[in-house]
Amino acid sequence: MHKLKLVSFYQNDEIKLGIKTDAGIIDVSAASDKTGITAPKTVLDVINEGENALDALNRIQKNSQEMINDEDIRYAAAIPNAGKVLCVGANYRKHAIESGLAIPEDPIYFAKYANSLSGHGEEVAVPYMAKEVDYEVELVVVIGKPAKKVSTEDALDYVFGYATGNDLSVRELQFRSNQWMYGKAIDGFAPLGPYIVTADEVPNPQNLNLKCWVNGELRQDSNTEDMIFSVATIVSDLSQIMTLEPGDVIYSGTPEGVIMGMEQKNWLKPGDEIVCEIDGLGRLVNKLV
């Protein structure tokens, strides 16, 4: 059991690996130099190197006294170099209903890309022509080892960890055609973080409370048990047509409470602060500009 919270943060324009603790953030590279413990340099290194890397990080966490205050960190996306950014649409029953969509019989997938990833605390620029900007708190799944044609029963064995995500969307661009990409794959529109929690801290991904606030007002308040397709089902299903690689991320859908489902639609605008939170996975805060 490793029970780690892994952070990606900027230092002199370089993205470094950190460990989130109750006392602050451990700079893994600096701690490695000081303790002599050989350690990975990025989250993707941790995932690829497996048990040896996790063991080294556990030793660093036990032997490091120096911490950086959270307030002094400029966060990067929790995994900034994700190979694939896959997303599931209309995957909560109440959200599908509020959106006027039929309950899907099969998962609805779309893609974002690395350009959409952004970090906790990062300001996200709204495209100049965007009008209907919306939020979506989501459980994000981080793949830990190559997954090809895996069963639903085995699928969670391929998950490295979980994170809080926000699938920001521009609705009029999303629905200008049957393909959603133009309203989804926007620069910075996939905030991810503040950290990745290893899977051993999340025994049941289908029983996590998730919430979203806009300027302090609670908008979404639900539980992942309302998912139509479970995390295991999604991982298995995707693996039938593609090899999921270490470091790939899957945004697994959002619950009810988005602006699109409201009678009075006051869309997001520059200056708004969005806070997304999932049990045990931290609070992801971003402001629109």
Buried (B, 14 or more C-beta within 10 A) or exposed (E): EBEBBBBBBBBEEEBBBBBBEEEBBBBBBBBBEBBEBEBBBBBBBBBBBEEEBBBBBBBBBEEBEEBBEBEEBEBBBBBBBBBBBBBBBBBBBEBBBBBEEEEBEEBBBBBBBBEBBBBBBBEBBBEEEBEBBBBBBBBBBBBBBEBEEBEBEEBBBBBBBBBBBBBBBBBBBBBEEEEBBBBBBBEBBBBBBBBBBBBEBBEEBEEBBBBBBBEEEEBBBBBBEBBBBBBBBBBBBBBEEEEBBBBBBBBBBBBBBBBBBEEEEEBBEEEBEBBBBBBEBBBBBBBBE
